Amino acid sequence: MLLPIRATAKGVLWVVFFGLAKTSQYTALAILGVDGWRRLKSTFKKQN
């Protein structure tokens, strides 16, 4: 990590950003629901 800050600050930033990413992921899954997730997966399988 090339940021010129202390290791504790880097650790805090990592936890915050990782937490935001996971929160966004779970929120999207909750919005989609099971049926939406299945439709999304089938759409990507058809494109391959």
C-alpha positions as CSV (number, residue, x, y, z in Angstrom):
1,M,0.0,0.0,0.0
2,L,1.6,3.2,-1.2
3,L,-0.4,5.7,0.9
4,P,1.9,7.7,3.2
5,I,-0.2,7.2,6.3
6,R,0.2,5.0,9.4
7,A,-0.6,1.3,9.3
8,T,-3.5,1.7,11.8
9,A,-5.1,4.3,9.5
10,K,-4.7,1.9,6.5
11,G,-6.3,-0.9,8.5
12,V,-9.2,1.3,9.5
13,L,-9.7,2.4,5.9
14,W,-9.6,-1.2,4.7
15,V,-12.2,-2.3,7.2
16,V,-14.5,0.7,6.3
17,F,-14.2,0.1,2.5
18,F,-14.6,-3.7,2.9
19,G,-17.6,-3.2,5.1
20,L,-19.2,-0.8,2.5
21,A,-18.6,-3.3,-0.3
22,K,-20.2,-6.2,1.7
23,T,-23.1,-4.0,2.7
24,S,-23.7,-3.0,-0.9
25,Q,-23.5,-6.6,-2.0
26,Y,-26.0,-7.9,0.6
27,T,-28.3,-4.9,-0.1
28,A,-28.4,-5.7,-3.8
29,L,-29.1,-9.4,-3.1
30,A,-32.0,-8.4,-0.8
31,I,-33.4,-6.1,-3.4
32,L,-33.1,-8.7,-6.2
33,G,-34.5,-11.5,-4.1
34,V,-34.2,-15.1,-5.1
35,D,-36.2,-14.8,-8.3
36,G,-34.3,-11.8,-9.5
37,W,-31.0,-13.5,-8.8
38,R,-32.0,-16.6,-10.8
39,R,-33.1,-14.3,-13.7
40,L,-29.8,-12.5,-13.6
41,K,-27.8,-15.7,-13.5
42,S,-29.7,-17.1,-16.5
43,T,-29.2,-13.9,-18.4
44,F,-25.4,-14.1,-18.0
45,K,-25.4,-17.8,-18.9
46,K,-27.2,-17.0,-22.2
47,Q,-24.6,-14.4,-23.1
48,N,-21.7,-16.9,-22.9
